[in-house]
Amino acid sequence: MADEGRVATKPGTSTDRRRGSSAARLYAFGVALVLFFVSWSAIAARPWQEKSAKKADPRVLALTAREKQLRGEALVLQRKLKRQWALYEQSLELRQSQIAAARLQHEQAVAAAAAAAAAAARASRSTAATSPAIAVSTRAPAPGSSPSPTPPPAPAPTPEPPPPVVVQLPPEVIVVELPPVTTSSSS
């Protein structure tokens, strides 16, 4: 009774054909859709235009120009730094040779002062050993005078050591002021 409204159809009739053709239509629609998007992306890429004809982004051009400017400034600063370093090394070698010469002169002055002090000490010892502490008079006393011994001679003065040698050393550090580094930024 529920089947009364339905018409029985045989296989291979028009209803089955629609079902089979709807699957084919679905596949055809999918392929067409894929071909549409592939062709759209190919056209959007504009392969017929040369790459040089495309306009570059002005921000990229500005960054490229800034990079070139900074590289040039860096080269100038590196050359300047190399020159200053060479001057520093030369002045350092000069300073080290001056220090070595001053040390040598100081050592020679100290050695000379020590030799002079030793010679003075030997001289004072030799004069003290040859001169008697009490002088004995060999003359007879004069008539009417009392025989009194003569006073002993004063001891020989010891020579003073020479004053220390003062060596003037040049200043150790030479300060060179550099101009301030300026940077410019473009925004």
C-alpha positions as CSV (number, residue, x, y, z in Angstrom):
1,M,0.0,0.0,0.0
2,A,2.8,2.3,0.6
3,D,4.2,1.4,-2.7
4,E,1.2,2.4,-4.7
5,G,2.4,5.9,-5.5
6,R,5.7,4.7,-6.9
7,V,6.2,3.5,-10.3
8,A,8.4,0.6,-10.8
9,T,11.2,1.3,-13.3
10,K,13.5,-1.1,-15.0
11,P,17.2,-0.8,-14.8
12,G,18.7,1.2,-17.6
13,T,15.8,3.6,-17.8
14,S,16.1,7.4,-17.7
15,T,16.4,7.7,-13.9
16,D,19.6,5.6,-13.8
17,R,21.0,7.6,-16.6
18,R,20.6,10.7,-14.6
19,R,22.5,9.2,-11.7
20,G,25.4,8.1,-13.8
21,S,25.6,11.4,-15.6
22,S,25.5,13.4,-12.4
23,A,28.8,11.7,-11.3
24,A,30.3,12.6,-14.6
25,R,29.1,16.1,-14.3
26,L,30.6,16.3,-10.8
27,Y,34.0,15.2,-12.1
28,A,33.8,17.6,-15.0
29,F,32.9,20.5,-12.7
30,G,35.9,19.6,-10.4
31,V,38.3,19.5,-13.3
32,A,36.9,22.7,-14.7
33,L,37.3,24.4,-11.4
34,V,41.0,23.2,-11.0
35,L,41.7,24.4,-14.6
36,F,40.1,27.7,-13.8
37,F,42.3,28.3,-10.8
38,V,45.5,27.1,-12.6
39,S,44.8,29.4,-15.5
40,W,44.0,32.3,-13.1
41,S,47.3,31.9,-11.3
42,A,49.2,31.7,-14.6
43,I,47.6,34.9,-15.9
44,A,48.1,36.7,-12.6
45,A,51.9,35.9,-12.8
46,R,52.0,37.9,-16.1
47,P,54.7,35.8,-17.8
48,W,54.6,37.9,-20.9
49,Q,56.0,41.0,-19.0
50,E,59.8,41.3,-18.6
51,K,61.1,41.5,-15.1
52,S,62.9,44.8,-15.7
53,A,59.7,46.4,-16.7
54,K,58.3,45.7,-13.2
55,K,58.5,48.7,-10.9
56,A,60.6,48.1,-7.8
57,D,59.3,48.9,-4.4
58,P,60.5,52.3,-3.3
59,R,61.3,51.0,0.2
60,V,63.6,48.4,-1.2
61,L,65.3,51.1,-3.3
62,A,65.7,53.3,-0.3
63,L,67.2,50.4,1.7
64,T,69.6,49.6,-1.1
65,A,70.8,53.2,-1.3
66,R,71.2,53.4,2.5
67,E,73.2,50.2,2.5
68,K,75.6,51.6,-0.2
69,Q,76.0,54.8,1.8
70,L,76.8,52.8,5.0
71,R,79.2,50.6,3.3
72,G,81.1,53.7,1.9
73,E,81.2,55.3,5.4
74,A,82.4,52.0,6.9
75,L,85.3,51.8,4.3
76,V,86.3,55.4,5.1
77,L,86.2,54.7,8.8
78,Q,88.2,51.5,8.4
79,R,90.9,53.4,6.5
80,K,91.0,56.1,9.1
81,L,91.2,53.5,11.9
82,K,94.1,51.7,10.1
83,R,96.0,55.0,9.8
84,Q,95.5,55.9,13.4
85,W,96.5,52.4,14.5
86,A,99.7,52.6,12.5
87,L,100.5,56.0,14.1
88,Y,99.7,54.5,17.5
89,E,102.1,51.6,16.9
90,Q,104.8,54.0,15.8
91,S,104.4,56.2,18.8
92,L,104.3,53.2,21.1
93,E,107.6,51.9,19.7
94,L,109.1,55.4,20.1
95,R,107.9,55.6,23.7
96,Q,109.2,52.1,24.5
97,S,112.6,53.0,23.1
98,Q,112.6,56.2,25.2
99,I,111.7,54.3,28.3
100,A,114.5,51.8,27.6
101,A,117.0,54.6,27.1
102,A,115.9,56.3,30.3
103,R,116.2,53.1,32.2
104,L,119.7,52.5,30.8
105,Q,120.7,56.1,31.7
106,H,119.2,55.6,35.2
107,E,121.1,52.3,35.7
108,Q,124.3,54.0,34.6
109,A,123.7,56.9,36.9
110,V,123.0,54.6,39.8
111,A,126.1,52.5,39.0
112,A,128.3,55.7,38.8
113,A,126.9,57.0,42.1
114,A,127.6,53.6,43.7
115,A,131.2,53.6,42.3
116,A,131.7,57.2,43.6
117,A,130.4,56.3,47.0
118,A,132.7,53.3,47.2
119,A,135.7,55.3,46.1
120,A,135.0,58.0,48.7
121,A,134.7,55.3,51.3
122,R,138.0,53.8,50.3
123,A,139.6,57.2,50.3
124,S,138.4,58.0,53.8
125,R,139.6,54.7,55.1
126,S,143.0,55.1,53.6
127,T,143.5,58.6,55.0
128,A,142.4,57.4,58.4
129,A,144.8,54.5,58.4
130,T,147.9,56.6,57.4
131,S,147.3,59.6,59.8
132,P,148.0,59.0,63.5
133,A,145.3,59.7,66.0
134,I,147.8,61.6,68.3
135,A,150.6,63.6,67.0
136,V,153.9,63.4,68.9
137,S,156.1,66.4,68.9
138,T,159.8,65.7,68.4
139,R,160.9,69.3,69.3
140,A,162.0,70.2,72.7
141,P,159.8,72.6,74.5
142,A,160.9,76.2,74.6
143,P,162.4,77.5,77.8
144,G,159.8,79.0,80.0
145,S,156.9,77.1,78.5
146,S,155.1,74.3,80.1
147,P,155.3,71.0,78.3
148,S,151.8,70.4,77.0
149,P,150.9,68.0,74.3
150,T,149.6,69.4,71.1
151,P,145.9,68.9,70.4
152,P,145.1,66.0,68.1
153,P,144.2,66.9,64.5
154,A,140.6,67.1,63.5
155,P,139.3,64.0,61.8
156,A,139.0,64.2,58.0
157,P,135.6,65.2,56.8
158,T,133.8,62.4,55.0
159,P,132.7,63.4,51.5
160,E,129.0,63.6,50.9
161,P,127.5,61.3,48.3
162,P,126.6,63.0,45.1
163,P,122.9,64.0,44.8
164,P,120.7,61.5,43.0
165,V,120.3,61.8,39.3
166,V,116.8,62.9,38.2
167,V,115.7,61.7,34.8
168,Q,112.8,63.4,33.1
169,L,110.6,60.8,31.4
170,P,108.2,62.0,28.6
171,P,104.5,61.5,29.3
172,E,103.4,57.9,28.9
173,V,100.1,58.3,27.0
174,I,99.4,60.6,24.1
175,V,95.7,61.4,23.9
176,V,94.3,61.9,20.4
177,E,90.7,63.1,20.2
178,L,88.7,61.8,17.4
179,P,85.7,63.6,15.8
180,P,82.4,62.3,16.9
181,V,80.8,59.6,14.7
182,T,77.5,60.8,13.2
183,T,74.9,58.6,11.7
184,S,72.0,59.6,9.7
185,S,68.9,57.5,9.4
186,S,66.2,57.8,6.8
187,S,62.8,56.6,7.8
